[in-house]
Amino acid sequence: MMKEGKAFVTPQGILYMENYYSCGYALKNEWFLKAREKIGLITILYEPNNPSVILLVHENQIIPANLLLRSSELPKENHLYFRMINYYKKLLAEKKKRQSTKSDLRKGKKILILKQ
């Protein structure tokens, strides 16, 4: 039998009973990014005997969210994977910054460049 509860939407995921959960809906709607500014509270449904999934009750929808593994439970290969993803995100941000600067130069905007 399902029970009702409340969970916190945090930057790390949806926190319920010391476990973090996530789902595509929350990612698509940037819940975790928004939670950096303000932690949210959401109604959930759960089965006490099955902590692997909770159901989020949001805007007349029932959205399944899956349990996330703790970093200590991840295989070592996953840590390397996440380090690589973060590295490529940094490269992409730098590339976008350079493109923005080039675009500003083409538009005739003055840019102050400070050397370190």
MDAnalysis code that builds the backbone (N, CA, C; Angstrom):
import MDAnalysis as mda
import numpy as np

u = mda.Universe.empty(348, n_residues=116, atom_resindex=np.repeat(np.arange(116), 3), trajectory=True)
u.add_TopologyAttr("name", ["N", "CA", "C"] * 116)
u.add_TopologyAttr("resid", np.arange(1, 117))
u.add_TopologyAttr("resname", ["MET", "MET", "LYS", "GLU", "GLY", "LYS", "ALA", "PHE", "VAL", "THR", "PRO", "GLN", "GLY", "ILE", "LEU", "TYR", "MET", "GLU", "ASN", "TYR", "TYR", "SER", "CYS", "GLY", "TYR", "ALA", "LEU", "LYS", "ASN", "GLU", "TRP", "PHE", "LEU", "LYS", "ALA", "ARG", "GLU", "LYS", "ILE", "GLY", "LEU", "ILE", "THR", "ILE", "LEU", "TYR", "GLU", "PRO", "ASN", "ASN", "PRO", "SER", "VAL", "ILE", "LEU", "LEU", "VAL", "HIS", "GLU", "ASN", "GLN", "ILE", "ILE", "PRO", "ALA", "ASN", "LEU", "LEU", "LEU", "ARG", "SER", "SER", "GLU", "LEU", "PRO", "LYS", "GLU", "ASN", "HIS", "LEU", "TYR", "PHE", "ARG", "MET", "ILE", "ASN", "TYR", "TYR", "LYS", "LYS", "LEU", "LEU", "ALA", "GLU", "LYS", "LYS", "LYS", "ARG", "GLN", "SER", "THR", "LYS", "SER", "ASP", "LEU", "ARG", "LYS", "GLY", "LYS", "LYS", "ILE", "LEU", "ILE", "LEU", "LYS", "GLN"])
u.atoms.positions = np.array([
    [0.836, -1.187, 0.000],
    [0.000, 0.000, 0.000],
    [0.881, 1.251, 0.000],
    [0.544, 2.195, -0.838],
    [1.337, 3.418, -0.961],
    [0.988, 4.386, 0.168],
    [2.038, 5.094, 0.596],
    [1.868, 6.120, 1.620],
    [2.251, 7.465, 1.028],
    [1.763, 8.534, 1.655],
    [2.085, 9.879, 1.196],
    [3.152, 10.475, 2.102],
    [4.043, 11.272, 1.494],
    [5.091, 11.930, 2.257],
    [5.505, 13.220, 1.574],
    [6.504, 13.864, 2.132],
    [7.060, 15.097, 1.569],
    [8.550, 14.876, 1.328],
    [9.054, 15.411, 0.224],
    [10.475, 15.302, -0.111],
    [10.990, 16.702, -0.449],
    [12.282, 16.894, -0.272],
    [12.922, 18.168, -0.590],
    [13.553, 18.092, -1.974],
    [13.376, 19.153, -2.753],
    [14.074, 19.275, -4.032],
    [15.323, 20.103, -3.756],
    [16.488, 19.467, -3.879],
    [17.767, 20.091, -3.570],
    [18.638, 20.121, -4.831],
    [19.756, 20.833, -4.806],
    [20.649, 20.802, -5.971],
    [21.208, 19.409, -6.274],
    [21.253, 18.532, -5.269],
    [21.799, 17.179, -5.461],
    [20.753, 16.176, -5.924],
    [19.484, 16.529, -5.841],
    [18.419, 15.611, -6.221],
    [17.234, 15.778, -5.289],
    [16.268, 14.891, -5.429],
    [15.075, 14.907, -4.585],
    [15.387, 14.073, -3.351],
    [15.401, 14.701, -2.205],
    [15.825, 14.063, -0.959],
    [14.627, 13.566, -0.176],
    [14.631, 12.237, 0.080],
    [13.596, 11.636, 0.914],
    [14.221, 10.506, 1.722],
    [14.050, 10.573, 3.015],
    [14.551, 9.527, 3.932],
    [16.035, 9.232, 3.701],
    [16.850, 10.272, 3.610],
    [18.303, 10.176, 3.450],
    [18.745, 9.560, 2.128],
    [17.850, 9.492, 1.164],
    [18.168, 9.006, -0.177],
    [17.849, 10.095, -1.189],
    [18.603, 10.102, -2.279],
    [18.358, 11.049, -3.363],
    [17.732, 10.332, -4.546],
    [16.795, 11.016, -5.188],
    [16.078, 10.500, -6.344],
    [16.168, 11.516, -7.477],
    [15.922, 11.045, -8.700],
    [15.898, 11.939, -9.846],
    [14.972, 11.366, -10.910],
    [14.584, 12.241, -11.844],
    [13.760, 11.802, -12.972],
    [13.963, 12.774, -14.131],
    [13.603, 12.347, -15.309],
    [13.754, 13.168, -16.498],
    [12.965, 14.459, -16.420],
    [11.779, 14.417, -15.829],
    [10.945, 15.613, -15.719],
    [11.653, 16.686, -14.906],
    [12.247, 16.303, -13.788],
    [12.951, 17.264, -12.928],
    [14.171, 17.838, -13.644],
    [14.893, 16.997, -14.374],
    [16.057, 17.472, -15.124],
    [15.637, 18.428, -16.232],
    [14.621, 18.036, -16.997],
    [14.152, 18.856, -18.117],
    [13.668, 20.226, -17.641],
    [13.042, 20.262, -16.481],
    [12.491, 21.508, -15.953],
    [13.440, 22.213, -14.978],
    [14.684, 21.750, -14.946],
    [15.766, 22.394, -14.182],
    [15.463, 22.581, -12.698],
    [14.788, 21.607, -12.107],
    [14.471, 21.700, -10.687],
    [15.732, 21.822, -9.838],
    [16.758, 21.069, -10.191],
    [17.967, 21.027, -9.354],
    [18.764, 22.320, -9.478],
    [18.751, 22.928, -10.660],
    [19.394, 24.235, -10.824],
    [18.642, 25.295, -10.030],
    [17.326, 25.266, -10.106],
    [16.505, 26.230, -9.375],
    [16.651, 26.054, -7.862],
    [16.924, 24.823, -7.435],
    [17.060, 24.546, -6.002],
    [18.319, 25.178, -5.421],
    [19.250, 25.615, -6.277],
    [20.422, 26.337, -5.774],
    [19.999, 27.645, -5.130],
    [18.911, 28.221, -5.632],
    [18.391, 29.474, -5.091],
    [17.422, 29.234, -3.938],
    [16.586, 28.199, -4.087],
    [15.570, 27.936, -3.072],
    [15.232, 26.444, -3.067],
    [15.382, 25.816, -1.900],
    [15.028, 24.403, -1.733],
    [13.507, 24.288, -1.805],
    [13.027, 23.323, -2.577],
    [11.583, 23.137, -2.722],
    [11.086, 21.937, -1.935],
    [9.790, 21.857, -1.789],
    [9.141, 20.747, -1.101],
    [8.096, 20.175, -2.047],
    [8.047, 18.852, -2.156],
    [7.105, 18.221, -3.075],
    [6.429, 17.038, -2.390],
    [5.173, 16.836, -2.714],
    [4.426, 15.689, -2.198],
    [4.817, 14.460, -2.998],
    [4.987, 13.352, -2.296],
    [5.345, 12.097, -2.957],
    [4.448, 10.968, -2.469],
    [4.440, 9.904, -3.244],
    [3.841, 8.636, -2.841],
    [4.957, 7.617, -2.854],
    [4.948, 6.708, -1.896],
    [6.008, 5.709, -1.825],
    [5.501, 4.419, -1.203],
    [6.206, 3.354, -1.503],
    [5.951, 2.066, -0.862],
    [7.040, 1.851, 0.173],
    [6.696, 1.681, 1.432],
    [7.719, 1.528, 2.473],
    [8.688, 0.373, 2.215],
    [8.256, -0.665, 1.513],
    [9.108, -1.828, 1.260],
    [9.924, -1.713, -0.024],
    [9.756, -0.616, -0.777],
    [10.472, -0.461, -2.043],
    [11.046, 0.948, -2.156],
    [12.251, 1.184, -1.613],
    [12.823, 2.527, -1.666],
    [13.447, 2.891, -3.016],
    [13.412, 1.995, -4.003],
    [14.086, 2.275, -5.275],
    [13.329, 3.284, -6.145],
    [12.033, 3.478, -5.882],
    [11.226, 4.412, -6.674],
    [10.271, 5.165, -5.750],
    [10.145, 6.472, -6.003],
    [9.086, 7.251, -5.374],
    [8.281, 7.892, -6.493],
    [7.052, 8.257, -6.204],
    [6.202, 8.905, -7.190],
    [5.993, 10.355, -6.766],
    [6.337, 11.275, -7.652],
    [6.177, 12.694, -7.374],
    [4.774, 13.120, -7.782],
    [4.117, 13.863, -6.924],
    [2.794, 14.395, -7.235],
    [3.003, 15.863, -7.580],
    [2.846, 16.184, -8.886],
    [3.149, 17.538, -9.351],
    [2.197, 17.936, -10.466],
    [1.492, 19.053, -10.263],
    [0.580, 19.596, -11.271],
    [-0.348, 18.523, -11.858],
    [-1.042, 17.824, -10.980],
    [-1.990, 16.768, -11.364],
    [-1.336, 15.631, -12.148],
    [-0.055, 15.431, -11.944],
    [0.661, 14.328, -12.585],
    [1.299, 13.455, -11.510],
    [1.498, 12.219, -11.844],
    [2.267, 11.296, -11.011],
    [3.516, 10.954, -11.815],
    [4.688, 11.334, -11.281],
    [5.945, 11.197, -12.014],
    [6.883, 10.280, -11.238],
    [7.272, 9.137, -11.807],
    [8.212, 8.259, -11.095],
    [9.619, 8.854, -11.042],
    [10.250, 8.717, -9.895],
    [11.642, 9.157, -9.711],
    [12.430, 7.973, -9.147],
    [13.614, 7.770, -9.685],
    [14.432, 6.615, -9.301],
    [15.505, 6.982, -8.289],
    [15.813, 6.021, -7.454],
    [16.856, 6.167, -6.446],
    [18.212, 6.335, -7.122],
    [18.986, 7.307, -6.654],
    [20.343, 7.515, -7.159],
    [21.332, 6.802, -6.249],
    [22.368, 6.247, -6.842],
    [23.419, 5.626, -6.045],
    [24.279, 6.698, -5.412],
    [24.766, 6.430, -4.227],
    [25.723, 7.339, -3.594],
    [27.055, 7.197, -4.320],
    [27.850, 8.262, -4.304],
    [29.119, 8.218, -5.028],
    [30.010, 7.090, -4.518],
    [29.908, 6.761, -3.248],
    [30.734, 5.671, -2.700],
    [30.297, 4.310, -3.236],
    [29.078, 4.237, -3.782],
    [28.566, 2.982, -4.315],
    [28.832, 2.820, -5.812],
    [29.299, 3.882, -6.445],
    [29.549, 3.835, -7.882],
    [30.851, 3.111, -8.187],
    [30.891, 2.382, -9.285],
    [32.161, 1.783, -9.696],
    [33.184, 2.878, -9.996],
    [34.462, 2.547, -9.880],
    [35.524, 3.529, -10.114],
    [35.443, 4.119, -11.518],
    [34.985, 3.340, -12.496],
    [34.886, 3.832, -13.864],
    [33.917, 5.015, -13.949],
    [32.874, 5.004, -13.130],
    [31.904, 6.097, -13.155],
    [32.537, 7.400, -12.686],
    [33.427, 7.331, -11.697],
    [34.096, 8.537, -11.227],
    [34.910, 9.158, -12.362],
    [35.610, 8.318, -13.131],
    [36.377, 8.805, -14.274],
    [35.439, 9.423, -15.309],
    [34.324, 8.775, -15.551],
    [33.332, 9.269, -16.506],
    [32.859, 10.667, -16.105],
    [32.498, 10.856, -14.842],
    [31.998, 12.156, -14.385],
    [33.093, 13.223, -14.420],
    [34.335, 12.839, -14.147],
    [35.436, 13.793, -14.259],
    [35.592, 14.242, -15.707],
    [35.473, 13.293, -16.634],
    [35.583, 13.624, -18.053],
    [34.430, 14.523, -18.490],
    [33.229, 14.238, -18.041],
    [32.067, 15.062, -18.390],
    [32.280, 16.490, -17.898],
    [32.727, 16.642, -16.661],
    [32.971, 17.979, -16.115],
    [34.074, 18.703, -16.885],
    [35.102, 17.973, -17.305],
    [36.182, 18.557, -18.103],
    [35.629, 19.091, -19.429],
    [34.794, 18.288, -20.100],
    [34.237, 18.715, -21.386],
    [33.239, 19.860, -21.221],
    [32.518, 19.893, -20.112],
    [31.632, 21.023, -19.842],
    [32.444, 22.312, -19.709],
    [33.587, 22.215, -19.046],
    [34.457, 23.383, -18.872],
    [34.989, 23.839, -20.230],
    [35.424, 22.894, -21.058],
    [35.902, 23.250, -22.396],
    [34.807, 23.920, -23.226],
    [33.601, 23.386, -23.148],
    [32.484, 23.956, -23.889],
    [32.184, 25.374, -23.420],
    [32.206, 25.606, -22.110],
    [31.960, 26.952, -21.574],
    [33.027, 27.928, -22.058],
    [34.291, 27.487, -22.075],
    [35.375, 28.345, -22.559],
    [35.202, 28.652, -24.041],
    [34.793, 27.658, -24.824],
    [34.580, 27.854, -26.258],
    [33.452, 28.856, -26.496],
    [32.358, 28.728, -25.740],
    [31.239, 29.662, -25.885],
    [31.670, 31.075, -25.517],
    [32.506, 31.191, -24.498],
    [32.990, 32.508, -24.081],
    [33.834, 33.136, -25.192],
    [34.720, 32.331, -25.812],
    [35.547, 32.836, -26.916],
    [34.679, 33.253, -28.100],
    [33.665, 32.445, -28.413],
    [32.777, 32.778, -29.531],
    [32.005, 34.058, -29.253],
    [31.580, 34.230, -28.008],
    [30.863, 35.450, -27.627],
    [31.763, 36.671, -27.783],
    [33.017, 36.532, -27.367],
    [33.982, 37.629, -27.491],
    [34.214, 37.972, -28.958],
    [34.392, 36.951, -29.817],
    [34.584, 37.183, -31.249],
    [33.364, 37.868, -31.850],
    [32.182, 37.448, -31.431],
    [30.945, 38.051, -31.929],
    [30.863, 39.516, -31.523],
    [31.238, 39.807, -30.282],
    [31.229, 41.194, -29.803],
    [32.215, 42.047, -30.596],
    [33.384, 41.478, -30.925],
    [34.381, 42.212, -31.696],
    [33.861, 42.526, -33.097],
    [33.184, 41.558, -33.713],
    [32.628, 41.780, -35.046],
    [31.549, 42.849, -35.049],
    [30.851, 42.970, -33.928],
    [29.794, 43.968, -33.817],
    [30.355, 45.332, -33.435],
    [31.662, 45.402, -33.235],
    [32.300, 46.672, -32.939],
    [32.271, 47.061, -31.474],
    [31.938, 46.126, -30.601],
    [31.927, 46.434, -29.174],
    [33.348, 46.449, -28.648],
    [33.593, 47.341, -27.740],
    [34.926, 47.414, -27.111],
    [34.982, 46.423, -25.972],
    [36.102, 45.717, -25.894],
    [36.281, 44.711, -24.862],
    [37.552, 45.005, -24.121],
    [37.469, 44.997, -22.799],
    [38.640, 45.194, -21.961],
    [39.218, 43.838, -21.622],
    [40.457, 43.606, -22.013],
    [41.110, 42.328, -21.734],
    [42.167, 42.551, -20.672],
    [42.014, 41.834, -19.584],
    [42.958, 41.940, -18.472],
    [43.882, 40.727, -18.501],
    [45.166, 40.963, -18.381],
    [46.119, 39.864, -18.319],
    [46.375, 39.523, -16.868],
    [46.546, 38.242, -16.610],
    [46.776, 37.796, -15.238],
    [48.238, 37.855, -14.904],
])
